[in-house]
């Protein structure tokens, strides 16, 4: 039988106060360094031939934030995911269609129908001498990978987003729009048509997406004609690459970057425009392009990080990645999304 509880007042004694420890001041949370977006450059191209189904699937499995699609047009106006206007260095086109080259010896994507492209095998990129550009990557004489249309790649990414419960976004580049236009092809219109069919022109697209181009007129057209709300990225090249008629040296200045705000949400800049090598004390030097772009309200995405092709003075991929992270870049393109 339990004894009844007796109040302290009934015993005529003062209640014993409960002594609680003094409240501890909450520790100030450590300021976290912003983690850049991981953009799989042509898929996980360090592990499988660029833009192949395997490269896309690997990038997704490695939880890339975005997967890049370079887009060119076939003879029958199908947007396909390939970086080059020609097929010479990334396929076995010479073996399958030996006579289908132009007088300059090159095999242009635009001269092939989509069904003809399906007969080709995508291979690791070769250099001018015909040797594999990155010798330790997937062997050129192994595997059987096909050219993918933009629609096929979108369906693959959206399907993986659903089955893996991880949202990888699209990062689409319009390749050589002026060159296409010279041949009476409209890579911008054709690509935007495919994106619209998959809901990317809707107020709530089915996955995150960026659109990018080296040509500012392409991006202005997207704003003016297509009235797109998709974030636009102005790619910045070296003038010697002949990507467009603009002066990229001027574009990289603080004043030049300020002008991009009228149509772009960010820039894609070459890693060698950001990292300038080591000083006399062995410390990394950086340009002001990241600081100036962000001061202008622009995101900064740096291209391209490769573990097997590091800039001079960089000891490791992780070191370069950490330097860029500490510098505050918003994202970087990489052939190795898992590193």
Secondary structure, 3 states (H helix, E strand, C coil): CCCCCCCHHHHCCCCCCCCCCCCCCCCCCCCCCCCCEEEECCCCCCCCCCCCHHHHHHHHHCCCCEEEEEEEECCCCCEEECCCCECCCCECHHHHCCCCCCCCCCCEHHHCCHHHHCCCCECCCECCCCCECCCCCCCCCCCCECCCEHHHHHHHHHHHHHHHCCCCEEEEEECCHHHHHHCCCCHHHHHHHHHHHCCCCCCCCCCCEEEEECCHHHHHHHHHCCCCCCEEEEEECCHHHCCCCCCHHHHCCHHHHHHHHHCCCEEEEEHHHHEEEECCCCCEEECCHHHHHHHCCCEEEEEEECCCCCCCCCCCHHHHHHHHHHHCCCEEEECCCCC
